[in-house]
Amino acid sequence: MALMRSLLGAKKILRAVTSKGETSATPKGFLAVYVGESQKKRYVVPISYLSQPSFQALLGKSEEEFGFDHPMGGLTIPCPEDTFVNVTSRFQ
């Protein structure tokens, strides 16, 4: 049940990102995210990452800090860039 709530929350975030036009330059099947604590770097990741528990944890941090109002116009994940790379490099 918690996984379902996480996925529904992720879909809500995706709709918020799409409504701002951020995904227009992002290839189909991918999601643009901004990562970093002070300076944000844009990453384009496969939407399959949304099913990964560790990526869902990052989304939870994002929701806690920003709700669904992301200052960069796209999904912002408030963690160090090296942490994000370390977490996502384990997928696949």
mmCIF file as gemmi writes it, N, C-alpha and C atoms, coordinates in Angstrom:
data_model
loop_
_atom_site.group_PDB
_atom_site.id
_atom_site.type_symbol
_atom_site.label_atom_id
_atom_site.label_alt_id
_atom_site.label_comp_id
_atom_site.label_asym_id
_atom_site.label_entity_id
_atom_site.label_seq_id
_atom_site.pdbx_PDB_ins_code
_atom_site.Cartn_x
_atom_site.Cartn_y
_atom_site.Cartn_z
_atom_site.occupancy
_atom_site.B_iso_or_equiv
_atom_site.pdbx_formal_charge
_atom_site.auth_seq_id
_atom_site.auth_asym_id
_atom_site.pdbx_PDB_model_num
ATOM 1 N N . MET Axp A 1 ? 0.82 -1.196 0 1 0 ? 1 A 1
ATOM 2 C CA . MET Axp A 1 ? 0 0 0 1 0 ? 1 A 1
ATOM 3 C C . MET Axp A 1 ? 0.862 1.257 0 1 0 ? 1 A 1
ATOM 4 N N . ALA Axp A 2 ? 1.969 1.246 0.75 1 0 ? 2 A 1
ATOM 5 C CA . ALA Axp A 2 ? 2.859 2.409 0.782 1 0 ? 2 A 1
ATOM 6 C C . ALA Axp A 2 ? 3.467 2.664 -0.59 1 0 ? 2 A 1
ATOM 7 N N . LEU Axp A 3 ? 3.798 1.582 -1.306 1 0 ? 3 A 1
ATOM 8 C CA . LEU Axp A 3 ? 4.343 1.728 -2.654 1 0 ? 3 A 1
ATOM 9 C C . LEU Axp A 3 ? 3.326 2.4 -3.562 1 0 ? 3 A 1
ATOM 10 N N . MET Axp A 4 ? 2.073 2.021 -3.438 1 0 ? 4 A 1
ATOM 11 C CA . MET Axp A 4 ? 1.024 2.604 -4.273 1 0 ? 4 A 1
ATOM 12 C C . MET Axp A 4 ? 0.887 4.096 -3.981 1 0 ? 4 A 1
ATOM 13 N N . ARG Axp A 5 ? 0.931 4.473 -2.698 1 0 ? 5 A 1
ATOM 14 C CA . ARG Axp A 5 ? 0.856 5.893 -2.344 1 0 ? 5 A 1
ATOM 15 C C . ARG Axp A 5 ? 2.041 6.653 -2.92 1 0 ? 5 A 1
ATOM 16 N N . SER Axp A 6 ? 3.242 6.034 -2.865 1 0 ? 6 A 1
ATOM 17 C CA . SER Axp A 6 ? 4.437 6.681 -3.415 1 0 ? 6 A 1
ATOM 18 C C . SER Axp A 6 ? 4.306 6.886 -4.914 1 0 ? 6 A 1
ATOM 19 N N . LEU Axp A 7 ? 3.792 5.873 -5.603 1 0 ? 7 A 1
ATOM 20 C CA . LEU Axp A 7 ? 3.625 5.995 -7.053 1 0 ? 7 A 1
ATOM 21 C C . LEU Axp A 7 ? 2.58 7.046 -7.402 1 0 ? 7 A 1
ATOM 22 N N . LEU Axp A 8 ? 1.504 7.099 -6.627 1 0 ? 8 A 1
ATOM 23 C CA . LEU Axp A 8 ? 0.484 8.121 -6.874 1 0 ? 8 A 1
ATOM 24 C C . LEU Axp A 8 ? 1.055 9.508 -6.627 1 0 ? 8 A 1
ATOM 25 N N . GLY Axp A 9 ? 1.87 9.646 -5.586 1 0 ? 9 A 1
ATOM 26 C CA . GLY Axp A 9 ? 2.526 10.931 -5.322 1 0 ? 9 A 1
ATOM 27 C C . GLY Axp A 9 ? 3.468 11.303 -6.447 1 0 ? 9 A 1
ATOM 28 N N . ALA Axp A 10 ? 4.193 10.309 -6.968 1 0 ? 10 A 1
ATOM 29 C CA . ALA Axp A 10 ? 5.104 10.567 -8.088 1 0 ? 10 A 1
ATOM 30 C C . ALA Axp A 10 ? 4.332 11.004 -9.322 1 0 ? 10 A 1
ATOM 31 N N . LYS Axp A 11 ? 3.181 10.385 -9.571 1 0 ? 11 A 1
ATOM 32 C CA . LYS Axp A 11 ? 2.366 10.782 -10.72 1 0 ? 11 A 1
ATOM 33 C C . LYS Axp A 11 ? 1.868 12.212 -10.559 1 0 ? 11 A 1
ATOM 34 N N . LYS Axp A 12 ? 1.541 12.6 -9.337 1 0 ? 12 A 1
ATOM 35 C CA . LYS Axp A 12 ? 1.105 13.964 -9.076 1 0 ? 12 A 1
ATOM 36 C C . LYS Axp A 12 ? 2.229 14.948 -9.389 1 0 ? 12 A 1
ATOM 37 N N . ILE Axp A 13 ? 3.45 14.582 -9.004 1 0 ? 13 A 1
ATOM 38 C CA . ILE Axp A 13 ? 4.609 15.407 -9.303 1 0 ? 13 A 1
ATOM 39 C C . ILE Axp A 13 ? 4.801 15.498 -10.807 1 0 ? 13 A 1
ATOM 40 N N . LEU Axp A 14 ? 4.688 14.363 -11.487 1 0 ? 14 A 1
ATOM 41 C CA . LEU Axp A 14 ? 4.851 14.356 -12.94 1 0 ? 14 A 1
ATOM 42 C C . LEU Axp A 14 ? 3.852 15.282 -13.609 1 0 ? 14 A 1
ATOM 43 N N . ARG Axp A 15 ? 2.61 15.258 -13.157 1 0 ? 15 A 1
ATOM 44 C CA . ARG Axp A 15 ? 1.598 16.149 -13.734 1 0 ? 15 A 1
ATOM 45 C C . ARG Axp A 15 ? 1.983 17.604 -13.494 1 0 ? 15 A 1
ATOM 46 N N . ALA Axp A 16 ? 2.508 17.913 -12.308 1 0 ? 16 A 1
ATOM 47 C CA . ALA Axp A 16 ? 2.909 19.286 -12.013 1 0 ? 16 A 1
ATOM 48 C C . ALA Axp A 16 ? 4.047 19.711 -12.929 1 0 ? 16 A 1
ATOM 49 N N . VAL Axp A 17 ? 4.992 18.823 -13.166 1 0 ? 17 A 1
ATOM 50 C CA . VAL Axp A 17 ? 6.111 19.126 -14.049 1 0 ? 17 A 1
ATOM 51 C C . VAL Axp A 17 ? 5.611 19.324 -15.473 1 0 ? 17 A 1
ATOM 52 N N . THR Axp A 18 ? 4.75 18.442 -15.934 1 0 ? 18 A 1
ATOM 53 C CA . THR Axp A 18 ? 4.225 18.522 -17.286 1 0 ? 18 A 1
ATOM 54 C C . THR Axp A 18 ? 3.432 19.802 -17.492 1 0 ? 18 A 1
ATOM 55 N N . SER Axp A 19 ? 2.667 20.212 -16.493 1 0 ? 19 A 1
ATOM 56 C CA . SER Axp A 19 ? 1.838 21.405 -16.644 1 0 ? 19 A 1
ATOM 57 C C . SER Axp A 19 ? 2.67 22.665 -16.799 1 0 ? 19 A 1
ATOM 58 N N . LYS Axp A 20 ? 3.919 22.637 -16.358 1 0 ? 20 A 1
ATOM 59 C CA . LYS Axp A 20 ? 4.791 23.797 -16.505 1 0 ? 20 A 1
ATOM 60 C C . LYS Axp A 20 ? 5.612 23.729 -17.787 1 0 ? 20 A 1
ATOM 61 N N . GLY Axp A 21 ? 5.43 22.67 -18.572 1 0 ? 21 A 1
ATOM 62 C CA . GLY Axp A 21 ? 6.106 22.566 -19.853 1 0 ? 21 A 1
ATOM 63 C C . GLY Axp A 21 ? 7.531 22.043 -19.781 1 0 ? 21 A 1
ATOM 64 N N . GLU Axp A 22 ? 7.994 21.662 -18.615 1 0 ? 22 A 1
ATOM 65 C CA . GLU Axp A 22 ? 9.379 21.214 -18.459 1 0 ? 22 A 1
ATOM 66 C C . GLU Axp A 22 ? 9.68 19.996 -19.335 1 0 ? 22 A 1
ATOM 67 N N . THR Axp A 23 ? 8.747 19.087 -19.471 1 0 ? 23 A 1
ATOM 68 C CA . THR Axp A 23 ? 9.035 17.849 -20.172 1 0 ? 23 A 1
ATOM 69 C C . THR Axp A 23 ? 9.008 18.001 -21.683 1 0 ? 23 A 1
ATOM 70 N N . SER Axp A 24 ? 8.696 19.192 -22.212 1 0 ? 24 A 1
ATOM 71 C CA . SER Axp A 24 ? 8.639 19.357 -23.657 1 0 ? 24 A 1
ATOM 72 C C . SER Axp A 24 ? 10 19.094 -24.311 1 0 ? 24 A 1
ATOM 73 N N . ALA Axp A 25 ? 11.102 19.393 -23.639 1 0 ? 25 A 1
ATOM 74 C CA . ALA Axp A 25 ? 12.433 19.156 -24.189 1 0 ? 25 A 1
ATOM 75 C C . ALA Axp A 25 ? 13.023 17.846 -23.692 1 0 ? 25 A 1
ATOM 76 N N . THR Axp A 26 ? 12.252 17.076 -22.964 1 0 ? 26 A 1
ATOM 77 C CA . THR Axp A 26 ? 12.705 15.815 -22.41 1 0 ? 26 A 1
ATOM 78 C C . THR Axp A 26 ? 12.166 14.688 -23.28 1 0 ? 26 A 1
ATOM 79 N N . PRO Axp A 27 ? 13.01 13.738 -23.656 1 0 ? 27 A 1
ATOM 80 C CA . PRO Axp A 27 ? 12.538 12.639 -24.507 1 0 ? 27 A 1
ATOM 81 C C . PRO Axp A 27 ? 11.41 11.846 -23.852 1 0 ? 27 A 1
ATOM 82 N N . LYS Axp A 28 ? 10.537 11.299 -24.681 1 0 ? 28 A 1
ATOM 83 C CA . LYS Axp A 28 ? 9.437 10.481 -24.176 1 0 ? 28 A 1
ATOM 84 C C . LYS Axp A 28 ? 10.016 9.304 -23.389 1 0 ? 28 A 1
ATOM 85 N N . GLY Axp A 29 ? 9.406 9.041 -22.237 1 0 ? 29 A 1
ATOM 86 C CA . GLY Axp A 29 ? 9.868 7.952 -21.384 1 0 ? 29 A 1
ATOM 87 C C . GLY Axp A 29 ? 10.924 8.376 -20.379 1 0 ? 29 A 1
ATOM 88 N N . PHE Axp A 30 ? 11.223 9.668 -20.349 1 0 ? 30 A 1
ATOM 89 C CA . PHE Axp A 30 ? 12.228 10.195 -19.432 1 0 ? 30 A 1
ATOM 90 C C . PHE Axp A 30 ? 11.642 11.341 -18.625 1 0 ? 30 A 1
ATOM 91 N N . LEU Axp A 31 ? 12.329 11.69 -17.565 1 0 ? 31 A 1
ATOM 92 C CA . LEU Axp A 31 ? 11.9 12.743 -16.658 1 0 ? 31 A 1
ATOM 93 C C . LEU Axp A 31 ? 13.096 13.639 -16.354 1 0 ? 31 A 1
ATOM 94 N N . ALA Axp A 32 ? 12.915 14.937 -16.462 1 0 ? 32 A 1
ATOM 95 C CA . ALA Axp A 32 ? 13.977 15.877 -16.091 1 0 ? 32 A 1
ATOM 96 C C . ALA Axp A 32 ? 13.871 16.173 -14.607 1 0 ? 32 A 1
ATOM 97 N N . VAL Axp A 33 ? 15.006 16.094 -13.928 1 0 ? 33 A 1
ATOM 98 C CA . VAL Axp A 33 ? 15.062 16.437 -12.511 1 0 ? 33 A 1
ATOM 99 C C . VAL Axp A 33 ? 16.244 17.376 -12.292 1 0 ? 33 A 1
ATOM 100 N N . TYR Axp A 34 ? 16.112 18.229 -11.286 1 0 ? 34 A 1
ATOM 101 C CA . TYR Axp A 34 ? 17.193 19.13 -10.902 1 0 ? 34 A 1
ATOM 102 C C . TYR Axp A 34 ? 17.719 18.653 -9.563 1 0 ? 34 A 1
ATOM 103 N N . VAL Axp A 35 ? 19.025 18.462 -9.486 1 0 ? 35 A 1
ATOM 104 C CA . VAL Axp A 35 ? 19.633 17.859 -8.308 1 0 ? 35 A 1
ATOM 105 C C . VAL Axp A 35 ? 20.723 18.771 -7.765 1 0 ? 35 A 1
ATOM 106 N N . GLY Axp A 36 ? 20.776 18.869 -6.463 1 0 ? 36 A 1
ATOM 107 C CA . GLY Axp A 36 ? 21.835 19.623 -5.808 1 0 ? 36 A 1
ATOM 108 C C . GLY Axp A 36 ? 21.286 20.37 -4.616 1 0 ? 36 A 1
ATOM 109 N N . GLU Axp A 37 ? 22.19 20.822 -3.776 1 0 ? 37 A 1
ATOM 110 C CA . GLU Axp A 37 ? 21.763 21.548 -2.597 1 0 ? 37 A 1
ATOM 111 C C . GLU Axp A 37 ? 21.725 23.053 -2.855 1 0 ? 37 A 1
ATOM 112 N N . SER Axp A 38 ? 22.825 23.624 -3.309 1 0 ? 38 A 1
ATOM 113 C CA . SER Axp A 38 ? 22.79 25.06 -3.603 1 0 ? 38 A 1
ATOM 114 C C . SER Axp A 38 ? 22.696 25.291 -5.105 1 0 ? 38 A 1
ATOM 115 N N . GLN Axp A 39 ? 23.573 24.678 -5.858 1 0 ? 39 A 1
ATOM 116 C CA . GLN Axp A 39 ? 23.529 24.8 -7.317 1 0 ? 39 A 1
ATOM 117 C C . GLN Axp A 39 ? 22.871 23.546 -7.879 1 0 ? 39 A 1
ATOM 118 N N . LYS Axp A 40 ? 21.889 23.723 -8.736 1 0 ? 40 A 1
ATOM 119 C CA . LYS Axp A 40 ? 21.121 22.605 -9.268 1 0 ? 40 A 1
ATOM 120 C C . LYS Axp A 40 ? 21.638 22.205 -10.649 1 0 ? 40 A 1
ATOM 121 N N . LYS Axp A 41 ? 21.767 20.904 -10.868 1 0 ? 41 A 1
ATOM 122 C CA . LYS Axp A 41 ? 22.167 20.378 -12.161 1 0 ? 41 A 1
ATOM 123 C C . LYS Axp A 41 ? 21.015 19.55 -12.718 1 0 ? 41 A 1
ATOM 124 N N . ARG Axp A 42 ? 20.735 19.713 -14.001 1 0 ? 42 A 1
ATOM 125 C CA . ARG Axp A 42 ? 19.624 19.006 -14.646 1 0 ? 42 A 1
ATOM 126 C C . ARG Axp A 42 ? 20.086 17.623 -15.095 1 0 ? 42 A 1
ATOM 127 N N . TYR Axp A 43 ? 19.294 16.617 -14.731 1 0 ? 43 A 1
ATOM 128 C CA . TYR Axp A 43 ? 19.497 15.242 -15.17 1 0 ? 43 A 1
ATOM 129 C C . TYR Axp A 43 ? 18.232 14.783 -15.871 1 0 ? 43 A 1
ATOM 130 N N . VAL Axp A 44 ? 18.394 13.947 -16.871 1 0 ? 44 A 1
ATOM 131 C CA . VAL Axp A 44 ? 17.253 13.33 -17.542 1 0 ? 44 A 1
ATOM 132 C C . VAL Axp A 44 ? 17.35 11.843 -17.233 1 0 ? 44 A 1
ATOM 133 N N . VAL Axp A 45 ? 16.345 11.332 -16.531 1 0 ? 45 A 1
ATOM 134 C CA . VAL Axp A 45 ? 16.366 9.939 -16.079 1 0 ? 45 A 1
ATOM 135 C C . VAL Axp A 45 ? 15.159 9.187 -16.642 1 0 ? 45 A 1
ATOM 136 N N . PRO Axp A 46 ? 15.29 7.881 -16.831 1 0 ? 46 A 1
ATOM 137 C CA . PRO Axp A 46 ? 14.146 7.087 -17.307 1 0 ? 46 A 1
ATOM 138 C C . PRO Axp A 46 ? 13.022 7.082 -16.269 1 0 ? 46 A 1
ATOM 139 N N . ILE Axp A 47 ? 11.784 7.107 -16.728 1 0 ? 47 A 1
ATOM 140 C CA . ILE Axp A 47 ? 10.669 7.086 -15.776 1 0 ? 47 A 1
ATOM 141 C C . ILE Axp A 47 ? 10.596 5.759 -15.029 1 0 ? 47 A 1
ATOM 142 N N . SER Axp A 48 ? 11.293 4.736 -15.514 1 0 ? 48 A 1
ATOM 143 C CA . SER Axp A 48 ? 11.333 3.462 -14.792 1 0 ? 48 A 1
ATOM 144 C C . SER Axp A 48 ? 11.952 3.629 -13.407 1 0 ? 48 A 1
ATOM 145 N N . TYR Axp A 49 ? 12.729 4.697 -13.207 1 0 ? 49 A 1
ATOM 146 C CA . TYR Axp A 49 ? 13.315 4.963 -11.891 1 0 ? 49 A 1
ATOM 147 C C . TYR Axp A 49 ? 12.23 5.189 -10.837 1 0 ? 49 A 1
ATOM 148 N N . LEU Axp A 50 ? 11.051 5.609 -11.27 1 0 ? 50 A 1
ATOM 149 C CA . LEU Axp A 50 ? 9.972 5.877 -10.313 1 0 ? 50 A 1
ATOM 150 C C . LEU Axp A 50 ? 9.562 4.638 -9.522 1 0 ? 50 A 1
ATOM 151 N N . SER Axp A 51 ? 9.848 3.463 -10.049 1 0 ? 51 A 1
ATOM 152 C CA . SER Axp A 51 ? 9.473 2.24 -9.333 1 0 ? 51 A 1
ATOM 153 C C . SER Axp A 51 ? 10.563 1.778 -8.358 1 0 ? 51 A 1
ATOM 154 N N . GLN Axp A 52 ? 11.704 2.439 -8.36 1 0 ? 52 A 1
ATOM 155 C CA . GLN Axp A 52 ? 12.806 2.064 -7.472 1 0 ? 52 A 1
ATOM 156 C C . GLN Axp A 52 ? 12.601 2.663 -6.075 1 0 ? 52 A 1
ATOM 157 N N . PRO Axp A 53 ? 12.625 1.839 -5.033 1 0 ? 53 A 1
ATOM 158 C CA . PRO Axp A 53 ? 12.42 2.347 -3.669 1 0 ? 53 A 1
ATOM 159 C C . PRO Axp A 53 ? 13.383 3.474 -3.275 1 0 ? 53 A 1
ATOM 160 N N . SER Axp A 54 ? 14.639 3.386 -3.672 1 0 ? 54 A 1
ATOM 161 C CA . SER Axp A 54 ? 15.594 4.434 -3.286 1 0 ? 54 A 1
ATOM 162 C C . SER Axp A 54 ? 15.291 5.744 -4.024 1 0 ? 54 A 1
ATOM 163 N N . PHE Axp A 55 ? 14.791 5.673 -5.249 1 0 ? 55 A 1
ATOM 164 C CA . PHE Axp A 55 ? 14.403 6.891 -5.966 1 0 ? 55 A 1
ATOM 165 C C . PHE Axp A 55 ? 13.136 7.473 -5.339 1 0 ? 55 A 1
ATOM 166 N N . GLN Axp A 56 ? 12.241 6.605 -4.907 1 0 ? 56 A 1
ATOM 167 C CA . GLN Axp A 56 ? 11.025 7.06 -4.224 1 0 ? 56 A 1
ATOM 168 C C . GLN Axp A 56 ? 11.388 7.788 -2.93 1 0 ? 56 A 1
ATOM 169 N N . ALA Axp A 57 ? 12.435 7.333 -2.26 1 0 ? 57 A 1
ATOM 170 C CA . ALA Axp A 57 ? 12.887 8.018 -1.04 1 0 ? 57 A 1
ATOM 171 C C . ALA Axp A 57 ? 13.367 9.429 -1.377 1 0 ? 57 A 1
ATOM 172 N N . LEU Axp A 58 ? 14.071 9.574 -2.499 1 0 ? 58 A 1
ATOM 173 C CA . LEU Axp A 58 ? 14.503 10.908 -2.931 1 0 ? 58 A 1
ATOM 174 C C . LEU Axp A 58 ? 13.297 11.783 -3.256 1 0 ? 58 A 1
ATOM 175 N N . LEU Axp A 59 ? 12.284 11.191 -3.886 1 0 ? 59 A 1
ATOM 176 C CA . LEU Axp A 59 ? 11.059 11.936 -4.182 1 0 ? 59 A 1
ATOM 177 C C . LEU Axp A 59 ? 10.369 12.38 -2.896 1 0 ? 59 A 1
ATOM 178 N N . GLY Axp A 60 ? 10.417 11.533 -1.876 1 0 ? 60 A 1
ATOM 179 C CA . GLY Axp A 60 ? 9.834 11.887 -0.579 1 0 ? 60 A 1
ATOM 180 C C . GLY Axp A 60 ? 10.532 13.101 0.022 1 0 ? 60 A 1
ATOM 181 N N . LYS Axp A 61 ? 11.862 13.147 -0.087 1 0 ? 61 A 1
ATOM 182 C CA . LYS Axp A 61 ? 12.617 14.317 0.399 1 0 ? 61 A 1
ATOM 183 C C . LYS Axp A 61 ? 12.199 15.563 -0.367 1 0 ? 61 A 1
ATOM 184 N N . SER Axp A 62 ? 12.006 15.391 -1.662 1 0 ? 62 A 1
ATOM 185 C CA . SER Axp A 62 ? 11.598 16.507 -2.512 1 0 ? 62 A 1
ATOM 186 C C . SER Axp A 62 ? 10.227 17.029 -2.1 1 0 ? 62 A 1
ATOM 187 N N . GLU Axp A 63 ? 9.304 16.102 -1.855 1 0 ? 63 A 1
ATOM 188 C CA . GLU Axp A 63 ? 7.949 16.49 -1.452 1 0 ? 63 A 1
ATOM 189 C C . GLU Axp A 63 ? 7.963 17.203 -0.101 1 0 ? 63 A 1
ATOM 190 N N . GLU Axp A 64 ? 8.782 16.697 0.84 1 0 ? 64 A 1
ATOM 191 C CA . GLU Axp A 64 ? 8.87 17.323 2.163 1 0 ? 64 A 1
ATOM 192 C C . GLU Axp A 64 ? 9.362 18.77 2.059 1 0 ? 64 A 1
ATOM 193 N N . GLU Axp A 65 ? 10.356 18.983 1.205 1 0 ? 65 A 1
ATOM 194 C CA . GLU Axp A 65 ? 10.961 20.311 1.12 1 0 ? 65 A 1
ATOM 195 C C . GLU Axp A 65 ? 10.17 21.282 0.243 1 0 ? 65 A 1
ATOM 196 N N . PHE Axp A 66 ? 9.654 20.79 -0.888 1 0 ? 66 A 1
ATOM 197 C CA . PHE Axp A 66 ? 9.034 21.69 -1.854 1 0 ? 66 A 1
ATOM 198 C C . PHE Axp A 66 ? 7.538 21.489 -2.051 1 0 ? 66 A 1
ATOM 199 N N . GLY Axp A 67 ? 6.988 20.394 -1.517 1 0 ? 67 A 1
ATOM 200 C CA . GLY Axp A 67 ? 5.597 20.086 -1.84 1 0 ? 67 A 1
ATOM 201 C C . GLY Axp A 67 ? 5.507 19.834 -3.334 1 0 ? 67 A 1
ATOM 202 N N . PHE Axp A 68 ? 4.576 20.471 -4.007 1 0 ? 68 A 1
ATOM 203 C CA . PHE Axp A 68 ? 4.472 20.301 -5.454 1 0 ? 68 A 1
ATOM 204 C C . PHE Axp A 68 ? 4.764 21.61 -6.167 1 0 ? 68 A 1
ATOM 205 N N . ASP Axp A 69 ? 5.46 22.519 -5.498 1 0 ? 69 A 1
ATOM 206 C CA . ASP Axp A 69 ? 5.835 23.793 -6.076 1 0 ? 69 A 1
ATOM 207 C C . ASP Axp A 69 ? 7.362 23.828 -6.168 1 0 ? 69 A 1
ATOM 208 N N . HIS Axp A 70 ? 7.896 23.448 -7.318 1 0 ? 70 A 1
ATOM 209 C CA . HIS Axp A 70 ? 9.338 23.337 -7.487 1 0 ? 70 A 1
ATOM 210 C C . HIS Axp A 70 ? 9.9 24.606 -8.111 1 0 ? 70 A 1
ATOM 211 N N . PRO Axp A 71 ? 10.871 25.223 -7.459 1 0 ? 71 A 1
ATOM 212 C CA . PRO Axp A 71 ? 11.394 26.52 -7.896 1 0 ? 71 A 1
ATOM 213 C C . PRO Axp A 71 ? 12.075 26.501 -9.266 1 0 ? 71 A 1
ATOM 214 N N . MET Axp A 72 ? 12.571 25.367 -9.708 1 0 ? 72 A 1
ATOM 215 C CA . MET Axp A 72 ? 13.284 25.299 -10.979 1 0 ? 72 A 1
ATOM 216 C C . MET Axp A 72 ? 12.329 25.097 -12.157 1 0 ? 72 A 1
ATOM 217 N N . GLY Axp A 73 ? 11.044 24.923 -11.882 1 0 ? 73 A 1
ATOM 218 C CA . GLY Axp A 73 ? 10.094 24.664 -12.955 1 0 ? 73 A 1
ATOM 219 C C . GLY Axp A 73 ? 9.999 23.188 -13.293 1 0 ? 73 A 1
ATOM 220 N N . GLY Axp A 74 ? 10.853 22.384 -12.716 1 0 ? 74 A 1
ATOM 221 C CA . GLY Axp A 74 ? 10.842 20.932 -12.884 1 0 ? 74 A 1
ATOM 222 C C . GLY Axp A 74 ? 11.037 20.303 -11.525 1 0 ? 74 A 1
ATOM 223 N N . LEU Axp A 75 ? 11.017 19.011 -11.481 1 0 ? 75 A 1
ATOM 224 C CA . LEU Axp A 75 ? 11.168 18.286 -10.228 1 0 ? 75 A 1
ATOM 225 C C . LEU Axp A 75 ? 12.559 18.556 -9.649 1 0 ? 75 A 1
ATOM 226 N N . THR Axp A 76 ? 12.607 19.05 -8.429 1 0 ? 76 A 1
ATOM 227 C CA . THR Axp A 76 ? 13.87 19.363 -7.767 1 0 ? 76 A 1
ATOM 228 C C . THR Axp A 76 ? 14.092 18.38 -6.631 1 0 ? 76 A 1
ATOM 229 N N . ILE Axp A 77 ? 15.256 17.734 -6.641 1 0 ? 77 A 1
ATOM 230 C CA . ILE Axp A 77 ? 15.59 16.766 -5.594 1 0 ? 77 A 1
ATOM 231 C C . ILE Axp A 77 ? 16.699 17.372 -4.74 1 0 ? 77 A 1
ATOM 232 N N . PRO Axp A 78 ? 16.385 17.666 -3.465 1 0 ? 78 A 1
ATOM 233 C CA . PRO Axp A 78 ? 17.33 18.367 -2.588 1 0 ? 78 A 1
ATOM 234 C C . PRO Axp A 78 ? 18.331 17.428 -1.917 1 0 ? 78 A 1
ATOM 235 N N . CYS Axp A 79 ? 19.273 16.926 -2.697 1 0 ? 79 A 1
ATOM 236 C CA . CYS Axp A 79 ? 20.323 16.093 -2.117 1 0 ? 79 A 1
ATOM 237 C C . CYS Axp A 79 ? 21.623 16.414 -2.85 1 0 ? 79 A 1
ATOM 238 N N . PRO Axp A 80 ? 22.748 16.07 -2.261 1 0 ? 80 A 1
ATOM 239 C CA . PRO Axp A 80 ? 24.014 16.309 -2.954 1 0 ? 80 A 1
ATOM 240 C C . PRO Axp A 80 ? 24.042 15.539 -4.284 1 0 ? 80 A 1
ATOM 241 N N . GLU Axp A 81 ? 24.644 16.143 -5.271 1 0 ? 81 A 1
ATOM 242 C CA . GLU Axp A 81 ? 24.698 15.533 -6.596 1 0 ? 81 A 1
ATOM 243 C C . GLU Axp A 81 ? 25.355 14.16 -6.56 1 0 ? 81 A 1
ATOM 244 N N . ASP Axp A 82 ? 26.427 14.005 -5.794 1 0 ? 82 A 1
ATOM 245 C CA . ASP Axp A 82 ? 27.107 12.712 -5.732 1 0 ? 82 A 1
ATOM 246 C C . ASP Axp A 82 ? 26.227 11.631 -5.11 1 0 ? 82 A 1
ATOM 247 N N . THR Axp A 83 ? 25.364 12 -4.173 1 0 ? 83 A 1
ATOM 248 C CA . THR Axp A 83 ? 24.42 11.045 -3.591 1 0 ? 83 A 1
ATOM 249 C C . THR Axp A 83 ? 23.43 10.581 -4.652 1 0 ? 83 A 1
ATOM 250 N N . PHE Axp A 84 ? 22.907 11.523 -5.426 1 0 ? 84 A 1
ATOM 251 C CA . PHE Axp A 84 ? 21.965 11.188 -6.495 1 0 ? 84 A 1
ATOM 252 C C . PHE Axp A 84 ? 22.609 10.242 -7.509 1 0 ? 84 A 1
ATOM 253 N N . VAL Axp A 85 ? 23.817 10.547 -7.922 1 0 ? 85 A 1
ATOM 254 C CA . VAL Axp A 85 ? 24.527 9.705 -8.895 1 0 ? 85 A 1
ATOM 255 C C . VAL Axp A 85 ? 24.78 8.333 -8.306 1 0 ? 85 A 1
ATOM 256 N N . ASN Axp A 86 ? 25.176 8.274 -7.033 1 0 ? 86 A 1
ATOM 257 C CA . ASN Axp A 86 ? 25.432 6.998 -6.363 1 0 ? 86 A 1
ATOM 258 C C . ASN Axp A 86 ? 24.162 6.15 -6.306 1 0 ? 86 A 1
ATOM 259 N N . VAL Axp A 87 ? 23.04 6.762 -5.952 1 0 ? 87 A 1
ATOM 260 C CA . VAL Axp A 87 ? 21.77 6.029 -5.846 1 0 ? 87 A 1
ATOM 261 C C . VAL Axp A 87 ? 21.326 5.538 -7.217 1 0 ? 87 A 1
ATOM 262 N N . THR Axp A 88 ? 21.316 6.409 -8.208 1 0 ? 88 A 1
ATOM 263 C CA . THR Axp A 88 ? 20.799 6.02 -9.519 1 0 ? 88 A 1
ATOM 264 C C . THR Axp A 88 ? 21.732 5.105 -10.287 1 0 ? 88 A 1
ATOM 265 N N . SER Axp A 89 ? 23.018 5.105 -9.97 1 0 ? 89 A 1
ATOM 266 C CA . SER Axp A 89 ? 23.955 4.216 -10.664 1 0 ? 89 A 1
ATOM 267 C C . SER Axp A 89 ? 23.729 2.744 -10.313 1 0 ? 89 A 1
ATOM 268 N N . ARG Axp A 90 ? 23.004 2.497 -9.241 1 0 ? 90 A 1
ATOM 269 C CA . ARG Axp A 90 ? 22.708 1.118 -8.828 1 0 ? 90 A 1
ATOM 270 C C . ARG Axp A 90 ? 21.533 0.522 -9.594 1 0 ? 90 A 1
ATOM 271 N N . PHE Axp A 91 ? 20.785 1.336 -10.305 1 0 ? 91 A 1
ATOM 272 C CA . PHE Axp A 91 ? 19.62 0.852 -11.051 1 0 ? 91 A 1
ATOM 273 C C . PHE Axp A 91 ? 20.103 0.16 -12.325 1 0 ? 91 A 1
ATOM 274 N N . GLN Axp A 92 ? 19.274 -0.658 -12.903 1 0 ? 92 A 1
ATOM 275 C CA . GLN Axp A 92 ? 19.495 -1.366 -14.177 1 0 ? 92 A 1
ATOM 276 C C . GLN Axp A 92 ? 20.056 -2.71 -13.964 1 0 ? 92 A 1
